Amino acid sequence: MFIGLYKRPGFIIAAIFGLYLLTTSVLSYFNVITFYAYSPLIDAIIGLFLLSAPLLIVLLSVNQVKSNSNLLSDMTYTFTDEGMTVTGITFKSEFSWEHIIKLKEIRQFLILYHTKRFGNFIDKSKLTPEQLLFIKSKIVKK
């Protein structure tokens, strides 16, 4: 998630601008340049915030997931020709293959997206190569 955020153009532009603000603030503070007529502290804080925004988003997301104990318990995934079923302690969700809009592989995880921003993380190490191939064959590229 962290790397994925830094790949987005908006975050790249914000990081470059944050690095610019932080660099000019530090150089101005040490009197290397006379870029600011005022104290560069506010620009340094804004620069640090822009650089660390993806980290803050990831930390908030992790805290949100950790706060719900049901999401931390084991989930059972069942794959059939019709779709996928996810069963947890307090829930059961069924998805047809047509509703899975995107498949993405990140290291040891397979992510099946249901919307642009929401999907299921599946540990690839718990799948056989045949199961992985079956899942990939069922996802229709859109």
C-alpha angles and dihedrals in degrees: 000000000000094000091042092057093050090053093061115099094230093055092044091054091045091050092050091048091046091050089050092051093046094047095048090045093052093044091048092048091055091045094243089127132015096220099133128060088192135042110297093211095103092050090049091053092048090048092051090048092051091049094047099040094102090048090052091049092051093047092049091049093050091049091050092052092045091051091062107068091191090066091053095054122091117282125202119219119201119189122198136163089266098048148287132305123201116196125187135166095277104018147044122199128187125198127183117219090247090064094055102090101180142018121206131178119209115177106294096355134085114204119203109195121210094177133011091273107024131068146135121269111218122188106235092202089070092055128080119231089252092054091048091050090048092053092047091050092054096054111092113213110236 
